Amino acid sequence: MQTPQIKFSENTNKSTDRARSRRIAVLALILLPAVLTSCVDVNPLPTLTASPMPPSPTATVFFPTLVPTQTPTPLPTPMPTLARLPSLGEVIFSDSFDEDKGWLITEVGYGGASLVNGRLGLALQQSQSFYSVLSPIASLFDFYVEVDVRADICADNSEFGLMFRVSPTQEHYRFTVNCSGEAKVLLLHGGSELVLMPFTQTNVALPGILAENRLGVYASGSSYVFYINGSEVFSVQNGTLSGGSIGVVLRSRSEEQTTVSFDDFTVWSILPTSATPTN
């Protein structure tokens, strides 16, 4: 008896192959996590913390740096000048800088002025720069003015002191000292500086940082007598300017900061019958 042969159609074989492929894919999906776990060390992701935002920039305000915290060596006390000037009249204006009495302060980017610890401080941070502050008193013709000045941060060849007979166009006379104890007088007129007395060693001005000197100017007509610490240092004659304002001035010749401070600013009138004082 002949055994019948069973023939599989081509479609039946393809169906069987597809079923086998599906079983293999399912098995792979089941085994995949176990395989990955055995091969990879899975750690939890770090927790991210937001970084704080930087603070908003704060505007820098420039003001004079005055005397550092220290006890300086005591310096000689300037001798009084009034005994040498009996022709003085009444006090026109006096300021110890314990309060704001209305000095005309100009804002510039390279320097400034402020009241600090009962003193008027001026500072510059630019080479070959000039800064001045005018007193609130009206224009004067004949007068005597005194002020105490101290170098708090002093660069070489910088000068500081009094300016007087200041015109609306800033023409003026200037009486200054430097940290070496030298004194100078000049006239600023027509945009030029005319030196009336070059830097001169006076032997009465106290040199150095924190040294305090009392400067005085006696102005009568075209005659000027200049005093340091109660002693006359020189006199000049010049009739270019006849009247104007009075103030204080700082001239820096260094790129480093220069700071000076003023105290006890006083202006007297001159009696009509007085003559230019002499030694």
Backbone as JSON, one array per atom type, in Angstrom:
{
  "sequence": "MQTPQIKFSENTNKSTDRARSRRIAVLALILLPAVLTSCVDVNPLPTLTASPMPPSPTATVFFPTLVPTQTPTPLPTPMPTLARLPSLGEVIFSDSFDEDKGWLITEVGYGGASLVNGRLGLALQQSQSFYSVLSPIASLFDFYVEVDVRADICADNSEFGLMFRVSPTQEHYRFTVNCSGEAKVLLLHGGSELVLMPFTQTNVALPGILAENRLGVYASGSSYVFYINGSEVFSVQNGTLSGGSIGVVLRSRSEEQTTVSFDDFTVWSILPTSATPTN",
  "N": [[0.84, -1.16, 0.0], [0.64, 2.04, -0.8], [2.19, 4.8, 0.73], [0.7, 7.77, 1.5], [1.91, 10.91, 0.47], [2.62, 13.86, 2.2], [2.17, 17.09, 1.39], [3.42, 20.29, 1.9], [2.22, 23.45, 1.52], [3.56, 26.41, 0.03], [2.68, 28.71, 1.26], [2.01, 27.81, 3.79], [4.52, 27.24, 4.93], [5.64, 29.83, 5.05], [3.97, 31.02, 6.9], [4.57, 29.6, 9.18], [7.25, 30.38, 9.55], [6.95, 33.11, 10.14], [5.59, 33.0, 12.57], [7.52, 31.75, 14.17], [9.46, 33.8, 14.18], [8.14, 35.83, 15.55], [7.94, 34.68, 18.1], [10.62, 34.56, 18.84], [11.26, 37.3, 18.92], [9.62, 38.19, 21.02], [10.72, 36.74, 23.15], [13.26, 37.89, 23.2], [12.68, 40.51, 24.01], [11.81, 39.98, 26.6], [14.12, 39.02, 27.85], [15.88, 41.15, 27.55], [15.97, 43.36, 29.56], [17.2, 42.03, 31.75], [19.66, 41.35, 30.72], [20.76, 43.91, 30.2], [20.84, 44.94, 32.79], [22.76, 43.37, 34.02], [25.0, 44.16, 32.69], [25.35, 46.92, 32.77], [26.03, 49.49, 35.07], [23.69, 51.06, 36.66], [23.11, 54.25, 37.77], [21.38, 56.68, 39.78], [20.3, 59.76, 38.31], [21.99, 62.89, 38.87], [20.72, 65.48, 41.03], [19.82, 68.56, 39.81], [20.81, 71.79, 40.72], [19.79, 75.09, 40.72], [21.99, 77.7, 39.81], [22.81, 80.59, 41.72], [21.89, 83.87, 40.63], [24.24, 86.37, 39.63], [24.84, 89.33, 41.63], [23.36, 92.53, 40.89], [25.34, 95.04, 39.3], [26.88, 97.61, 41.26], [26.9, 101.09, 41.33], [29.93, 102.93, 41.3], [30.96, 105.36, 43.48], [32.93, 108.14, 43.51], [34.96, 109.59, 45.95], [36.96, 111.69, 48.05], [39.78, 110.11, 49.55], [40.7, 110.27, 52.77], [42.74, 110.89, 55.68], [44.53, 107.98, 56.65], [43.71, 105.37, 59.05], [45.48, 105.93, 61.68], [47.98, 107.03, 64.01], [49.53, 109.89, 63.6], [52.88, 111.28, 63.83], [53.18, 113.92, 66.13], [53.01, 117.23, 64.92], [54.63, 120.46, 64.58], [52.74, 123.25, 65.8], [51.17, 125.64, 63.75], [52.16, 129.07, 63.85], [50.21, 131.83, 65.07], [48.79, 134.28, 62.84], [47.44, 136.67, 63.05], [48.46, 138.54, 64.9], [50.45, 139.75, 63.48], [49.14, 141.26, 61.67], [47.69, 143.85, 62.22], [45.95, 145.53, 60.92], [43.65, 144.38, 60.07], [40.14, 144.01, 59.47], [36.76, 143.2, 60.22], [35.56, 139.78, 60.42], [34.68, 138.34, 57.42], [33.82, 135.92, 56.38], [33.7, 132.61, 57.63], [34.64, 129.22, 57.98], [34.55, 126.06, 59.36], [34.1, 123.67, 58.28], [32.37, 121.81, 59.39], [29.82, 121.6, 58.64], [27.75, 121.85, 55.69], [28.2, 124.71, 53.96], [27.64, 125.67, 51.5], [29.63, 125.59, 49.44], [30.91, 125.81, 46.11], [30.85, 123.11, 44.36], [32.12, 121.27, 41.73], [31.22, 118.62, 39.56], [33.29, 116.16, 38.26], [34.79, 113.63, 36.18], [37.31, 112.72, 36.92], [37.99, 113.52, 39.44], [37.09, 114.91, 42.69], [35.19, 116.33, 45.46], [34.48, 116.51, 48.96], [32.87, 116.71, 52.19], [34.49, 115.54, 54.95], [34.89, 114.21, 58.08], [34.93, 116.75, 59.35], [36.46, 118.3, 57.62], [37.31, 119.74, 54.43], [37.72, 117.82, 51.73], [39.72, 117.29, 48.83], [40.29, 115.52, 45.81], [42.21, 113.93, 43.22], [42.58, 111.86, 40.32], [44.06, 111.76, 38.02], [46.69, 112.45, 35.79], [48.31, 115.63, 35.41], [46.07, 117.17, 36.01], [43.48, 119.41, 37.23], [41.73, 120.79, 39.94], [39.23, 122.62, 41.57], [37.48, 124.35, 44.21], [35.07, 126.72, 44.93], [34.45, 129.22, 47.4], [31.39, 130.24, 49.08], [31.18, 133.01, 49.32], [30.74, 136.43, 48.21], [32.19, 138.25, 45.39], [35.37, 139.72, 46.04], [37.58, 142.5, 46.73], [39.76, 143.77, 48.3], [41.32, 142.04, 50.93], [42.04, 139.64, 53.56], [42.96, 136.28, 53.7], [42.93, 133.06, 55.2], [43.82, 129.59, 55.49], [43.97, 126.23, 56.66], [45.89, 123.56, 55.41], [46.36, 120.19, 54.48], [48.32, 117.48, 53.37], [47.09, 114.46, 52.44], [47.24, 112.19, 50.77], [49.88, 112.23, 48.83], [51.31, 112.91, 45.75], [54.33, 113.09, 43.78], [55.41, 116.39, 43.05], [52.84, 117.43, 43.01], [50.54, 120.07, 43.82], [48.92, 122.39, 46.08], [46.49, 124.58, 47.54], [45.51, 128.0, 47.89], [43.24, 129.86, 45.82], [42.51, 132.97, 44.33], [40.77, 136.08, 43.64], [39.19, 135.15, 41.55], [37.85, 135.07, 38.37], [34.74, 135.15, 36.42], [35.42, 133.69, 34.16], [37.27, 131.95, 35.07], [39.86, 132.92, 35.35], [42.6, 133.67, 37.5], [44.55, 134.22, 40.55], [47.01, 132.13, 42.11], [48.1, 130.52, 45.01], [50.23, 128.19, 46.18], [51.48, 125.2, 47.81], [53.82, 122.42, 47.92], [54.48, 118.89, 48.61], [57.08, 118.89, 49.39], [57.54, 121.15, 50.81], [57.86, 123.48, 49.42], [56.9, 126.66, 47.98], [54.7, 128.52, 45.78], [53.62, 131.01, 43.4], [51.27, 131.93, 40.98], [49.75, 133.33, 38.01], [46.81, 132.8, 36.29], [45.83, 133.6, 33.21], [44.18, 134.62, 30.29], [44.23, 132.04, 29.25], [46.77, 131.13, 29.7], [49.51, 130.28, 31.91], [51.19, 132.34, 34.07], [54.07, 132.47, 35.82], [54.53, 133.97, 38.82], [56.03, 133.71, 41.08], [58.37, 131.28, 41.29], [58.52, 127.79, 42.34], [59.7, 127.75, 45.56], [61.91, 127.09, 48.21], [60.79, 127.52, 51.38], [61.45, 127.18, 54.03], [59.79, 127.36, 56.17], [57.41, 126.07, 55.7], [55.91, 122.98, 56.49], [57.1, 119.9, 55.45], [56.0, 116.84, 53.76], [53.79, 113.89, 54.12], [50.67, 114.24, 55.8], [51.48, 116.53, 57.04], [50.53, 119.67, 58.25], [49.8, 122.86, 57.12], [49.43, 126.38, 57.47], [48.14, 128.61, 55.29], [48.29, 131.94, 54.09], [46.96, 134.88, 52.51], [47.42, 138.22, 51.81], [45.7, 140.66, 50.28], [45.79, 143.64, 48.68], [44.81, 146.04, 46.64], [47.0, 146.08, 43.97], [48.93, 144.7, 45.26], [50.38, 141.93, 46.91], [50.85, 139.86, 49.68], [52.34, 136.99, 51.01], [51.86, 134.32, 53.27], [53.06, 131.7, 55.36], [52.32, 129.57, 57.9], [52.29, 131.7, 59.72], [54.47, 133.25, 59.04], [55.87, 135.64, 56.85], [56.54, 134.88, 53.5], [57.02, 135.72, 50.87], [56.4, 138.49, 48.6], [54.45, 139.97, 45.97], [53.87, 142.06, 43.09], [51.15, 142.81, 41.05], [48.82, 143.85, 38.71], [46.85, 142.69, 37.15], [44.37, 141.36, 37.69], [41.62, 142.56, 39.49], [39.61, 141.91, 41.29], [37.42, 139.32, 42.61], [36.31, 135.89, 43.19], [37.05, 133.6, 45.96], [38.8, 130.6, 46.68], [39.7, 127.1, 47.1], [42.31, 124.91, 45.9], [43.6, 122.17, 43.97], [46.28, 120.72, 42.31], [47.29, 118.15, 40.32], [50.06, 116.23, 39.28], [50.55, 113.65, 38.74], [49.77, 110.23, 37.86], [48.84, 108.72, 39.9], [46.57, 108.7, 42.72], [45.93, 111.8, 44.27], [45.34, 113.41, 47.29], [44.09, 115.98, 49.29], [43.27, 117.95, 52.2], [41.28, 120.55, 53.7], [40.92, 123.02, 56.3], [39.39, 125.25, 58.69], [38.86, 127.77, 57.26], [39.08, 131.18, 56.71], [38.08, 134.53, 56.12], [39.0, 137.91, 56.22], [38.14, 141.39, 56.3], [39.9, 144.33, 55.13], [41.05, 147.17, 56.78], [40.2, 150.47, 55.69], [42.23, 152.42, 55.92], [44.56, 151.04, 56.03], [47.85, 149.95, 55.27], [49.94, 147.99, 53.05], [51.13, 145.2, 54.77], [54.32, 145.0, 56.38], [57.45, 143.5, 57.3]],
  "CA": [[0.0, 0.0, 0.0], [1.48, 3.24, -0.97], [1.97, 5.83, 1.77], [0.44, 9.09, 0.87], [2.88, 11.99, 0.79], [1.99, 15.12, 2.62], [2.82, 18.25, 0.77], [3.15, 21.6, 2.52], [2.19, 24.53, 0.52], [4.52, 27.51, 0.28], [2.07, 29.66, 2.2], [2.1, 27.24, 5.12], [5.9, 27.44, 5.42], [5.85, 31.25, 5.38], [3.25, 31.32, 8.15], [5.36, 29.0, 10.26], [8.43, 31.22, 9.77], [6.54, 34.35, 10.79], [5.27, 32.69, 13.97], [8.77, 31.53, 14.87], [10.11, 35.1, 14.34], [7.46, 36.56, 16.61], [8.31, 34.09, 19.39], [12.0, 34.97, 19.14], [11.24, 38.73, 19.28], [9.04, 38.32, 22.36], [11.71, 36.25, 24.1], [14.33, 38.9, 23.3], [12.19, 41.61, 24.83], [11.74, 39.53, 27.99], [15.47, 38.85, 28.38], [16.7, 42.35, 27.38], [16.28, 44.08, 30.81], [18.14, 41.28, 32.58], [20.99, 41.47, 30.11], [21.25, 45.26, 30.41], [21.12, 45.12, 34.21], [24.0, 42.67, 34.35], [26.14, 44.76, 31.98], [25.47, 48.36, 32.99], [25.8, 49.95, 36.43], [22.76, 52.17, 36.52], [23.07, 55.13, 38.93], [20.37, 57.74, 39.61], [20.82, 61.02, 37.79], [22.15, 63.9, 39.93], [19.71, 66.53, 41.12], [20.39, 69.83, 39.39], [20.47, 72.95, 41.55], [19.97, 76.33, 39.96], [23.03, 78.59, 40.32], [22.26, 81.92, 42.0], [22.26, 84.93, 39.69], [25.15, 87.35, 40.24], [24.15, 90.57, 42.0], [23.43, 93.64, 39.94], [26.48, 95.91, 39.6], [26.61, 98.82, 42.04], [27.66, 102.24, 40.83], [31.04, 103.36, 42.15], [30.95, 106.8, 43.73], [34.27, 108.58, 43.86], [35.08, 110.65, 46.93], [38.34, 111.73, 48.53], [40.26, 109.26, 50.62], [41.43, 111.15, 53.66], [43.82, 110.34, 56.48], [44.35, 106.59, 57.07], [43.54, 105.18, 60.49], [46.77, 105.81, 62.32], [48.3, 108.19, 64.84], [50.76, 110.46, 63.05], [53.78, 111.98, 64.75], [52.73, 115.3, 66.32], [53.76, 118.22, 64.14], [54.58, 121.79, 65.2], [51.53, 124.02, 65.58], [51.46, 126.9, 63.06], [52.08, 130.28, 64.66], [49.11, 132.68, 64.64], [49.17, 135.35, 61.95], [46.7, 137.9, 63.31], [49.29, 139.51, 65.61], [51.3, 140.44, 62.51], [48.28, 141.98, 60.75], [46.75, 144.63, 63.04], [45.06, 146.34, 60.09], [42.5, 143.6, 59.62], [38.83, 144.4, 59.96], [35.88, 142.13, 60.7], [35.53, 138.52, 59.68], [33.66, 138.31, 56.37], [33.32, 134.55, 56.24], [34.51, 131.61, 58.31], [34.08, 127.87, 57.81], [35.34, 124.97, 59.93], [33.7, 122.49, 57.49], [31.57, 120.87, 60.15], [28.54, 121.51, 57.93], [27.79, 122.35, 54.33], [27.84, 126.12, 53.88], [27.34, 126.06, 50.12], [30.76, 125.71, 48.53], [30.54, 125.48, 44.74], [31.57, 121.9, 44.0], [31.87, 120.83, 40.35], [31.38, 117.18, 39.37], [34.12, 115.75, 37.13], [35.03, 112.2, 36.24], [38.65, 112.39, 37.37], [38.24, 114.04, 40.78], [35.9, 115.28, 43.42], [35.34, 116.97, 46.75], [33.44, 116.14, 49.93], [33.12, 117.02, 53.6], [34.82, 114.3, 55.66], [35.48, 114.4, 59.41], [35.14, 118.16, 59.64], [37.43, 118.89, 56.7], [36.94, 119.72, 53.02], [38.71, 117.03, 51.02], [39.79, 117.31, 47.38], [41.08, 114.39, 45.3], [42.36, 113.79, 41.78], [43.12, 110.57, 39.89], [44.51, 111.92, 36.64], [47.89, 113.26, 35.67], [48.18, 116.97, 34.84], [44.69, 117.62, 36.17], [43.29, 120.57, 38.08], [40.39, 120.77, 40.53], [39.07, 123.72, 42.52], [36.17, 124.55, 44.81], [34.94, 128.12, 45.31], [33.67, 129.52, 48.6], [30.1, 130.87, 48.73], [31.16, 134.45, 49.53], [30.7, 137.24, 46.99], [33.47, 138.74, 44.88], [36.06, 140.64, 46.94], [38.71, 143.25, 46.16], [40.84, 143.76, 49.29], [40.96, 141.07, 51.97], [43.06, 138.7, 54.03], [42.37, 134.95, 53.79], [43.78, 131.99, 55.74], [43.25, 128.25, 55.52], [44.88, 125.13, 56.98], [45.87, 122.55, 54.36], [47.11, 118.99, 54.84], [48.45, 116.48, 52.31], [46.73, 113.14, 52.94], [47.91, 111.28, 49.82], [50.58, 113.24, 48.04], [52.19, 112.45, 44.69], [55.43, 114.02, 43.51], [55.19, 117.64, 42.31], [51.48, 117.94, 43.11], [50.5, 121.31, 44.59], [47.59, 122.63, 46.63], [46.47, 125.82, 48.32], [44.47, 129.0, 47.72], [43.07, 130.62, 44.59], [41.8, 134.19, 44.71], [40.41, 136.96, 42.54], [38.75, 134.25, 40.48], [36.87, 135.71, 37.5], [33.75, 134.2, 35.87], [36.06, 132.84, 33.15], [38.25, 131.14, 35.81], [41.17, 133.55, 35.51], [42.81, 133.81, 38.94], [45.87, 134.04, 41.15], [47.08, 130.85, 42.84], [49.19, 130.4, 45.99], [50.22, 126.77, 46.49], [52.67, 124.52, 48.33], [53.87, 121.01, 47.58], [54.84, 118.02, 49.74], [58.47, 119.13, 49.76], [57.62, 122.39, 51.57], [58.1, 124.62, 48.52], [55.72, 127.49, 47.72], [54.68, 129.05, 44.42], [52.52, 131.92, 43.06], [51.13, 132.12, 39.54], [48.57, 133.99, 37.49], [46.21, 132.17, 35.13], [45.19, 134.7, 32.48], [44.18, 134.43, 28.84], [44.52, 130.65, 28.91], [48.18, 130.82, 29.96], [49.97, 130.41, 33.28], [52.35, 133.2, 34.26], [54.63, 132.22, 37.14], [54.97, 135.19, 39.49], [57.07, 133.25, 42.01], [58.54, 129.84, 41.07], [58.62, 126.99, 43.55], [60.8, 128.24, 46.39], [61.97, 126.47, 49.53], [60.49, 128.6, 52.32], [62.01, 126.83, 55.34], [58.75, 127.46, 57.21], [56.36, 125.1, 55.38], [56.23, 121.63, 56.96], [56.98, 118.97, 54.32], [55.63, 115.45, 54.0], [52.41, 113.46, 54.3], [50.0, 114.59, 57.04], [51.94, 117.83, 57.55], [49.51, 120.69, 58.09], [50.35, 124.21, 57.0], [48.45, 127.46, 57.38], [48.47, 129.52, 54.21], [47.61, 133.22, 54.17], [47.18, 135.83, 51.42], [46.99, 139.58, 52.07], [45.51, 141.27, 48.97], [45.43, 145.06, 48.76], [45.09, 146.61, 45.33], [47.85, 145.21, 43.14], [49.99, 144.16, 46.12], [50.03, 140.67, 47.57], [51.84, 139.33, 50.61], [52.0, 135.58, 51.21], [52.28, 133.83, 54.58], [52.96, 130.28, 55.7], [52.49, 129.33, 59.34], [52.5, 132.96, 60.44], [55.67, 133.96, 58.57], [55.83, 136.11, 55.46], [57.51, 134.15, 52.68], [57.37, 136.62, 49.78], [55.34, 139.39, 48.15], [54.51, 140.25, 44.53], [53.03, 143.14, 42.57], [50.56, 142.49, 39.76], [47.51, 144.5, 38.64], [46.03, 142.12, 36.08], [43.03, 141.09, 38.19], [41.34, 143.47, 40.61], [38.62, 141.37, 42.21], [36.87, 138.02, 42.24], [35.98, 134.92, 44.24], [38.16, 132.94, 46.66], [38.55, 129.18, 46.84], [40.85, 126.21, 47.33], [42.68, 124.29, 44.64], [44.53, 121.03, 43.94], [46.85, 120.46, 40.97], [48.01, 116.87, 40.36], [50.95, 115.97, 38.14], [50.84, 112.23, 38.78], [48.64, 109.37, 37.56], [48.34, 108.19, 41.16], [45.63, 109.59, 43.38], [46.4, 112.83, 45.19], [44.23, 113.86, 48.14], [44.42, 116.96, 50.32], [42.09, 118.41, 52.92], [41.37, 121.92, 54.19], [40.17, 123.28, 57.52], [39.47, 126.59, 59.26], [38.95, 128.78, 56.2], [38.58, 132.45, 57.25], [38.36, 135.73, 55.32], [38.83, 139.17, 56.93], [38.22, 142.63, 55.54], [41.06, 145.17, 55.43], [40.62, 148.53, 57.11], [40.49, 151.39, 54.58], [43.45, 153.21, 56.1], [45.71, 150.15, 56.21], [48.85, 149.82, 54.22], [50.42, 146.63, 52.91], [51.97, 144.89, 55.93], [55.73, 144.7, 56.14], [58.15, 142.95, 58.46]],
  "C": [[0.89, 1.23, 0.0], [1.09, 4.31, 0.03], [1.76, 7.18, 1.13], [1.47, 10.11, 1.34], [2.13, 13.27, 1.09], [2.81, 16.29, 2.06], [2.4, 19.53, 1.5], [3.2, 22.67, 1.45], [3.21, 25.61, 0.92], [3.97, 28.52, 1.3], [2.16, 29.16, 3.61], [3.48, 27.43, 5.7], [6.14, 28.88, 5.83], [5.15, 31.61, 6.67], [4.01, 30.79, 9.34], [6.57, 29.86, 10.58], [8.06, 32.52, 10.49], [6.23, 34.12, 12.25], [6.53, 32.49, 14.78], [9.49, 32.86, 15.13], [9.48, 35.9, 15.45], [7.83, 36.01, 17.97], [9.72, 34.51, 19.8], [12.04, 36.43, 19.6], [10.69, 38.93, 20.66], [10.04, 37.88, 23.41], [12.85, 37.25, 24.29], [13.91, 40.07, 24.16], [12.14, 41.26, 26.29], [13.13, 39.49, 28.61], [16.29, 40.14, 28.36], [16.97, 43.1, 28.68], [17.29, 43.37, 31.69], [19.55, 41.41, 32.04], [21.57, 42.86, 30.38], [21.62, 45.49, 31.86], [22.44, 44.49, 34.6], [25.2, 43.33, 33.73], [26.37, 46.21, 32.34], [25.16, 48.67, 34.44], [24.95, 51.21, 36.36], [22.72, 52.96, 37.82], [21.99, 56.2, 38.72], [21.02, 59.03, 39.13], [20.94, 62.05, 38.91], [21.03, 64.94, 39.87], [20.36, 67.87, 40.8], [19.88, 70.95, 40.28], [20.75, 74.21, 40.77], [21.03, 77.21, 40.62], [22.44, 79.97, 40.6], [22.76, 82.95, 41.0], [23.22, 85.9, 40.36], [24.41, 88.63, 40.56], [24.32, 91.64, 40.95], [24.6, 94.54, 40.3], [26.04, 97.17, 40.32], [27.48, 99.95, 41.53], [28.74, 102.64, 41.83], [31.02, 104.88, 42.27], [32.33, 107.21, 44.21], [34.2, 109.68, 44.9], [36.48, 110.61, 47.5], [38.62, 110.73, 49.63], [41.13, 110.11, 51.53], [42.41, 110.37, 54.51], [43.56, 108.88, 56.84], [44.24, 106.5, 58.59], [44.9, 104.91, 61.11], [47.0, 107.06, 63.16], [49.6, 108.78, 64.34], [51.61, 111.1, 64.14], [53.33, 113.42, 64.91], [53.63, 116.28, 65.59], [53.67, 119.58, 64.83], [53.29, 122.52, 64.86], [51.87, 125.32, 64.87], [51.28, 128.09, 63.98], [50.92, 131.15, 64.17], [49.61, 133.86, 63.81], [48.57, 136.69, 62.36], [47.55, 138.95, 64.03], [50.17, 140.31, 64.65], [50.47, 141.31, 61.56], [47.25, 142.81, 61.54], [45.75, 145.43, 62.23], [43.84, 145.57, 59.6], [41.22, 144.1, 60.26], [38.05, 143.21, 60.48], [35.99, 140.88, 59.85], [34.37, 138.54, 58.69], [33.0, 136.94, 56.28], [34.27, 133.6, 56.95], [33.84, 130.25, 58.19], [35.04, 126.84, 58.4], [34.99, 123.64, 59.27], [33.03, 121.41, 58.33], [30.18, 120.69, 59.54], [28.7, 122.12, 56.55], [27.3, 123.8, 54.3], [27.72, 126.61, 52.43], [28.53, 126.3, 49.22], [30.36, 125.19, 47.16], [31.39, 124.33, 44.23], [31.14, 121.46, 42.6], [32.12, 119.33, 40.24], [32.2, 116.91, 38.11], [34.43, 114.27, 37.29], [36.36, 111.8, 36.83], [38.97, 112.9, 38.77], [36.96, 114.41, 41.47], [36.24, 115.92, 44.75], [34.21, 116.53, 47.66], [33.86, 116.61, 51.31], [33.32, 115.71, 54.34], [35.49, 114.65, 56.98], [35.83, 115.86, 59.71], [36.2, 118.83, 58.79], [36.84, 118.83, 55.29], [38.04, 119.0, 52.26], [38.58, 117.17, 49.51], [40.68, 116.17, 46.91], [41.09, 114.39, 43.78], [42.98, 112.44, 41.47], [43.61, 110.63, 38.45], [45.7, 112.84, 36.58], [47.6, 114.59, 34.98], [46.75, 117.48, 34.91], [44.59, 118.69, 37.25], [41.87, 120.52, 38.63], [40.32, 121.86, 41.59], [37.64, 123.76, 43.03], [36.11, 125.98, 45.32], [34.08, 128.27, 46.55], [32.38, 130.23, 48.2], [30.08, 132.38, 48.9], [31.23, 135.19, 48.19], [32.1, 137.68, 46.58], [34.05, 139.81, 45.8], [37.21, 141.33, 46.2], [39.91, 143.2, 47.12], [40.42, 142.88, 50.46], [42.21, 140.4, 52.5], [42.37, 137.36, 54.23], [43.39, 133.97, 54.34], [43.05, 130.67, 55.63], [44.34, 127.27, 55.93], [44.76, 124.07, 55.9], [46.78, 121.4, 54.78], [47.14, 118.03, 53.65], [48.16, 115.1, 52.9], [47.29, 112.02, 52.07], [48.57, 112.19, 48.8], [51.5, 112.59, 47.02], [53.24, 113.52, 44.41], [54.96, 115.2, 42.65], [53.74, 118.11, 42.28], [51.47, 119.15, 44.04], [49.07, 121.62, 45.0], [47.64, 123.9, 47.46], [45.27, 126.68, 48.0], [44.44, 129.54, 46.29], [42.2, 131.83, 44.93], [41.69, 135.12, 43.51], [40.06, 136.14, 41.3], [37.65, 134.93, 39.68], [35.84, 134.69, 37.02], [34.32, 133.28, 34.81], [37.21, 132.01, 33.74], [39.67, 131.69, 35.76], [41.37, 133.82, 37.0], [44.29, 133.83, 39.28], [45.83, 132.75, 41.97], [48.31, 130.84, 43.74], [49.17, 128.96, 46.5], [51.54, 126.34, 47.13], [52.66, 123.09, 47.82], [54.35, 120.2, 48.78], [56.29, 118.18, 50.17], [58.64, 120.41, 50.57], [57.94, 123.61, 50.72], [56.79, 125.35, 48.25], [55.86, 128.17, 46.36], [53.49, 130.0, 44.27], [52.47, 132.04, 41.55], [49.83, 132.83, 39.23], [48.08, 133.2, 36.28], [45.38, 133.23, 34.41], [45.29, 134.43, 30.99], [44.52, 133.02, 28.41], [45.95, 130.23, 29.15], [48.5, 131.0, 31.44], [51.25, 131.26, 33.31], [52.86, 133.0, 35.69], [55.15, 133.52, 37.73], [56.05, 134.91, 40.52], [57.22, 131.75, 41.81], [58.61, 129.1, 42.4], [59.89, 127.35, 44.31], [60.75, 127.55, 47.74], [61.86, 127.58, 50.58], [61.14, 128.41, 53.68], [61.02, 127.02, 56.49], [57.59, 126.51, 56.95], [56.81, 123.71, 55.84], [56.05, 120.64, 55.82], [56.42, 117.62, 54.76], [54.14, 115.2, 54.14], [51.93, 113.79, 55.7], [50.52, 115.88, 57.68], [50.87, 118.88, 57.25], [50.14, 122.07, 58.12], [49.22, 125.22, 56.88], [48.92, 128.46, 56.34], [47.66, 130.8, 54.36], [47.96, 134.11, 53.0], [46.59, 137.17, 51.83], [46.92, 140.29, 50.72], [45.02, 142.7, 49.15], [45.81, 145.72, 47.44], [45.85, 145.63, 44.47], [48.99, 144.59, 43.93], [49.49, 142.91, 46.84], [51.19, 140.23, 48.45], [51.38, 137.92, 50.99], [52.65, 135.07, 52.5], [52.13, 132.32, 54.64], [53.28, 130.13, 57.18], [52.88, 130.59, 60.11], [53.7, 133.75, 60.0], [55.47, 134.4, 57.14], [56.91, 135.4, 54.67], [57.92, 134.96, 51.45], [56.16, 137.5, 49.44], [55.53, 139.65, 46.66], [53.59, 141.43, 44.22], [52.5, 142.72, 41.21], [49.14, 143.05, 39.73], [46.59, 143.92, 37.59], [44.58, 141.91, 36.52], [42.78, 141.92, 39.43], [40.34, 142.93, 41.61], [38.12, 140.02, 41.72], [36.61, 137.15, 43.44], [37.25, 134.35, 44.86], [37.81, 131.47, 46.83], [39.82, 128.42, 47.16], [41.08, 125.4, 46.07], [43.65, 123.14, 44.87], [44.97, 120.83, 42.5], [47.69, 119.2, 41.07], [48.85, 116.72, 39.1], [51.32, 114.5, 38.06], [49.58, 111.45, 38.43], [48.07, 108.73, 38.83], [47.42, 109.2, 41.84], [46.36, 110.55, 44.32], [45.21, 113.35, 45.97], [44.76, 114.84, 49.18], [43.13, 117.37, 51.02], [42.36, 119.77, 53.55], [40.51, 122.07, 55.45], [40.35, 124.75, 57.91], [39.77, 127.66, 58.21], [38.31, 130.07, 56.72], [39.01, 133.6, 56.36], [38.05, 136.97, 56.16], [38.78, 140.33, 55.93], [39.5, 143.36, 55.93], [40.57, 146.59, 55.7], [41.04, 149.51, 56.03], [41.8, 152.13, 54.71], [44.71, 152.35, 56.19], [46.62, 150.21, 55.01], [49.28, 148.36, 54.14], [51.37, 146.3, 54.05], [53.39, 144.59, 55.53], [56.33, 144.15, 57.43], [58.83, 144.08, 59.26]]
}
